[in-house]
Amino acid sequence: MTQAAVSDADGRVPGRRWTVRLDSAGRGSAAVRISCSRPACAEQRLPSAAAGRAHAVAHLKAHLRAAPVPTAGADCACKADGCHTHLPDSGRHARSEPWRCGGPVVLAVITDREGRWWHAMECCSRCAAATPGAKTAATSRAAGPPPHGRPAPTTTGAGAGAPQFSDHQVIAGPLPAPRSTPGRRRPQAKIAQRVIPHDLRPVALRDELIELGGLFRAYQQRDEPDLALLADLQERKARAFTAWADVTCEGVLRWEARRAQQAAAAARLQHQHRTGVAGDDGPAVARLLTVPTQWEHARSVLAHVADHTPLPGPDARLLVLMLTLRTAHTGTGNLVGQDLTALGLTDPEDLVEDLAGCGWLTLPGTAGDLLASRPENPTPISVPSLAPPKDGSGPFTFGRKMRPKLSGWAQKVVSDKKLRKAKAAAGVRLLALTLATRTHASGILGAGGQGIALNTLTAQAAVDVGELQHLVDQLTAADWLTDATLTDAQLTGQLTERVLPLTCPLQA
């Protein structure tokens, strides 16, 4: 026996139900079609998903405004759908107690998370409460005869032209606009803090900008980042802003488009590095420093130290570099003896005394005290030239949280296990740092794999040209470098796969 027959036998009225759907109008088209299960509602087509959702929601709201008050004696419409509360009490779905509907009859609305369909139905308040995501739009009035024998009202005051619930009445004309509150302006559509003009043409461009604005706002609410999704959104934004600039001839929009394209490339590259997904530049690498801004900061520190080391030689250069990374943000930091002895310096105590003697480094005690200090009792040090001046300017632009990342990266490079095992000198470790910051993403030396000029290597590693071949041979023996060729002008070769996570690729 069907639900309708049971309802008639029990003297109950079947609960009303209807669905508004949003579907694609066809493959390869951005247009969508809106359909309503009420036979009186004709199918509608709109040019984009954003416009389709707005139209579908307006259609549903118009139905709800036009709907009669839920019938107090109506049977649950969800029973016909086989909902979990009305499953048969047998087999694997058996319950210890039969489900009993209860409470006033309500008009409930359910929608999916993607905004592809909206379902309205009359059911009891218990079933509405047990249905995930259901929201109550109206509640039945107390049953009873209407006063003075007048017929009970069948609507809640819908205006002319609103969708009707009779299957034999046709919706006349366009859907009524949602009711607006007097004195309030219509909300403005925005993307990237820019108002999208309501008269922007073509309409497809305006719909794309509105949809993109909503997608960016939804992305900001995510619990976890999705860099691949963010890259796709930025690429769409770049195309949309370029088209917007073509229409309005506003140069700032074209500038925003270029920024979005750069952001898309950075997000895509960062996604490849974090996930190991291969890109156009070869196999991706999970690098210790993950984003281009960190790579540029690493290069800026090496360049600053090359120009401001107060003593000559690779030993002094390496020590100044590591102390600079420890004190870069405030001019102060903590150090223990192991931090110095692990650098492979020839005479670290004498070198610390020389740096303190020339005023570049300030210690609370002697160099011997610093070398004897342990992790539980580190020695505070300061570098006066790195203390932030009153005007806030300084040699570096990175912040407090970036400094330990750069320091940790440099420590990983200079204390590489094979370099330690070979007891590599300071010049070898400085050359390793230089090569790590001057490679292609695939590990080939130089921007675009064209090699590195010799004057760059000698300036960064603080060695003479004649010493380079010996240093290159040591890096090759330590499995840092392969296919190395040193000419009178440049060094070419490839960093080995094991050290690629320590590299800071040059941007094309």
Secondary structure as UniProt FT lines:
FT   HELIX           3..10
FT   STRAND          13..14
FT   STRAND          17..24
FT   TURN            27..28
FT   STRAND          32..36
FT   TURN            39..40
FT   STRAND          44..46
FT   HELIX           49..66
FT   TURN            72..73
FT   STRAND          74..75
FT   HELIX           77..81
FT   HELIX           84..86
FT   HELIX           91..93
FT   STRAND          105..111
FT   TURN            113..114
FT   STRAND          117..124
FT   HELIX           125..130
FT   TURN            132..133
FT   STRAND          135..139
FT   HELIX           147..149
FT   TURN            160..161
FT   TURN            167..168
FT   TURN            182..183
FT   STRAND          190..191
FT   TURN            192..193
FT   STRAND          194..195
FT   TURN            198..199
FT   HELIX           203..220
FT   HELIX           227..248
FT   HELIX           251..275
FT   TURN            280..281
FT   HELIX           292..308
FT   HELIX           314..327
FT   TURN            328..330
FT   STRAND          332..335
FT   HELIX           337..341
FT   TURN            342..344
FT   HELIX           348..357
FT   TURN            358..359
FT   HELIX           367..372
FT   TURN            375..376
FT   STRAND          379..382
FT   HELIX           384..386
FT   TURN            390..391
FT   TURN            400..401
FT   HELIX           402..414
FT   HELIX           417..421
FT   TURN            422..423
FT   HELIX           426..436
FT   TURN            441..442
FT   STRAND          444..445
FT   HELIX           447..449
FT   STRAND          452..453
FT   HELIX           454..461
FT   HELIX           465..477
FT   TURN            478..479
FT   STRAND          481..486
FT   STRAND          490..495
FT   HELIX           497..502
//
